[in-house]
Amino acid sequence: MIRIALAAVLCLPIQMFAQQSVPEIKFHAETDFFKLPPELYFGEVAGVAVNSKGHVFVFSRGGTTGPAYGAAAAQLLEFDADGKYIREIGHHLYAWSFAHAVKVDKEDNIWVADKGSDMVIKFNPEGRILMVFGRKQEASDEGTGPLKHVKPPLPAIDGEFRQVTDMAWDAAGNTYISDGYINSRIAKIDKDGNWIKSWGEAGTGPGQFSTPHSIATDDVGNVYVADRGNGRIQVFDGDGKFLRDIHINVPYDHKIRPWMGNMPSETLPRQKLRRH
C-alpha cells in the first residue's frame, strides 16, 4: 500500500506540489536502540531492512580485515524488534567486500548487494544462502584489483556486475538489480534465478544512467530507479520500457553546512515531472 501511495503522489500534476507546503515528517530519535554485544561495533551503515517479525537487519561496513586500501568491510547483523542483538549472518562470507544494500522480500528472505565483490546474495530467513548472483574477482588472477572507470565504458556482461548497488522484486518474483557504479544498467532475473535481460547504458537521456544507485517497484510492476548522477528517478515498466522521469528540487536551509562535501549549488534545476 505504501508503494501504491508513493506512485500516486509521483503522478500528481506539478501545479499541485507548487500549491502545497512541504509536510513535516515527525520522528523520535532513539540513539541507543541497538544493543550490541561487547567488542562488536558498527562500521559505516550502508543499509537497514526490517522483516515481518519486526527484526532489523543492518548491513554495516564493519568487521574490517585487510590493508588500509582495499580492505574487506561488510557485516550483516540481525536484531529483534526491541534492538536486542540476535546474530551475525554470513560470518566471513566469500562475497563480503564492501557493504552497499540490504532488503527483505515478502517471504522474509534477506538479500544483500555487495559493491566490492560485485555480488548479490539471497539468504533464507534462517540465514542459509539460497542464491548467488554475480562473480567476485579471483584473488589468484593476474590483474585482480579495483575496477576502473574507463571511457568509453566496457560492455556489460550478462550474469556479471560491476559495483552492484541494489535490488527489488515484482509480484511475479522477478528480481531487478541496479548495476551500478561502473555498469549503467538494470538487470532482470526470474524467480528461479535465470537471467532474463538487462537495459540501460551510460548517459543522460531516457533509459540512460549515471550511477543507478537504488531501485524499487510498485504493485503494478513499474520499476523506479534512483539515477543518482543525473539527479532524477527514472520509471520503467517491467520490461524496461521508459515511462517517465522525476526531478525533485528540495529547498534546504542555507545555514546548515554538510558534514562532508561542498555546499549545494545555488543554481539547481527547477522541479519538474516529465512524461513520455
C-alpha positions, -999 to 999 in steps of 0.1 A, spaced: 0 0 0 29 24 8 43 18 -27 9 25 -43 6 57 -24 41 68 -34 34 60 -71 1 80 -69 19 110 -54 46 109 -81 19 110 -108 2 142 -95 5 174 -116 34 196 -107 10 225 -101 -4 207 -70 31 205 -55 36 242 -61 4 250 -41 13 229 -11 39 234 16 63 205 23 49 185 52 69 179 83 78 143 90 78 139 127 102 114 142 116 103 176 153 96 177 163 67 200 201 67 198 207 36 219 181 13 203 206 -14 192 222 -35 219 255 -47 205 275 -73 224 309 -64 238 336 -58 213 312 -57 183 308 -23 166 290 -9 136 311 4 108 296 28 83 260 15 80 252 11 43 217 -5 46 189 -13 70 159 -36 65 130 -50 86 112 -84 82 76 -93 90 85 -100 127 100 -66 131 135 -79 132 161 -53 119 189 -63 96 219 -39 95 244 -42 67 274 -24 80 309 -17 68 323 -33 99 344 -64 106 372 -48 86 400 -70 76 430 -64 53 451 -34 43 442 2 47 432 4 10 411 -24 -4 402 -39 30 370 -60 33 343 -41 51 309 -59 52 290 -74 81 253 -84 83 238 -82 118 203 -91 130 184 -76 159 150 -83 173 121 -57 174 135 -43 207 170 -38 193 185 -69 211 213 -85 192 205 -119 177 233 -130 154 257 -122 126 247 -137 92 273 -149 68 303 -145 91 334 -143 68 313 -150 38 333 -151 5 311 -124 -10 318 -99 17 339 -70 5 321 -36 7 286 -34 20 260 -15 0 224 -25 4 202 -50 23 165 -57 17 139 -83 29 114 -98 4 78 -108 11 89 -143 21 113 -128 47 144 -138 26 173 -115 32 191 -100 2 223 -81 1 242 -62 -26 280 -60 -21 296 -33 -42 331 -46 -36 326 -82 -46 301 -74 -74 277 -99 -59 241 -102 -48 233 -128 -22 199 -142 -12 197 -158 23 166 -177 36 152 -165 69 174 -190 88 205 -174 72 214 -201 47 224 -190 12 198 -198 -15 211 -179 -45 242 -161 -56 243 -136 -85 275 -121 -100 311 -131 -97 339 -119 -74 373 -115 -89 396 -144 -81 424 -135 -57 448 -156 -77 440 -140 -111 466 -118 -127 454 -82 -127 429 -86 -99 423 -52 -84 399 -22 -82 377 -19 -112 385 11 -135 361 38 -147 372 37 -183 357 58 -211 340 46 -232 327 21 -206 334 -16 -211 304 -36 -225 283 -51 -197 284 -89 -195 252 -110 -187 254 -126 -153 282 -103 -141 281 -69 -123 305 -41 -118 300 -24 -84 264 -35 -80 241 -13 -58 206 -26 -50 177 -50 -58 139 -51 -58 111 -76 -68 78 -76 -86 47 -96 -78 58 -125 -100 90 -129 -81 113 -113 -107 144 -96 -93 156 -62 -106 192 -53 -99 208 -19 -103 243 -22 -117 259 2 -107 288 24 -102 306 12 -134 280 -6 -154 250 17 -161 221 -7 -164 193 -27 -148 193 -65 -148 161 -86 -146 163 -122 -133 133 -145 -129 122 -162 -96 143 -193 -104 175 -173 -109 175 -173 -147 189 -142 -164 161 -126 -185 175 -93 -198 192 -60 -189 187 -25 -202 204 9 -200 238 25 -208 258 54 -196 244 88 -204 218 115 -196 189 106 -219 158 85 -212 169 50 -203 205 60 -197 221 62 -163 249 78 -143 252 56 -112 219 38 -108 221 37 -71 188 24 -57 158 6 -71 121 -1 -61 89 -14 -76 52 -7 -72 22 -30 -71 15 -27 -109 50 -38 -118 67 -4 -126 104 -1 -117 118 31 -101 155 37 -105 174 63 -85 197 77 -112 219 95 -88 245 111 -111 217 126 -132 197 138 -102 164 120 -111 142 90 -107 135 71 -139 104 49 -142 101 19 -164 77 -9 -169 88 -44 -160 103 -50 -195 125 -19 -194 102 5 -214 108 41 -203 77 57 -189 88 90 -173 114 106 -151 111 127 -120 133 156 -109 130 169 -74 145 202 -63 140 204 -25 148 237 -7 174 235 20 185 255 50 214 277 38 227 279 74 234 242 76 268 230 65 271 195 50 292 173 73 311 161 42 315 178 8 308 212 -7 277 233 -2 249 226 -28 248 248 -58 225 278 -58 215 272 -94 197 238 -91 172 230 -120 136 237 -114 115 208 -101 97 191 -129 79 159 -138 82 148 -174 61 121 -191 70 100 -222 
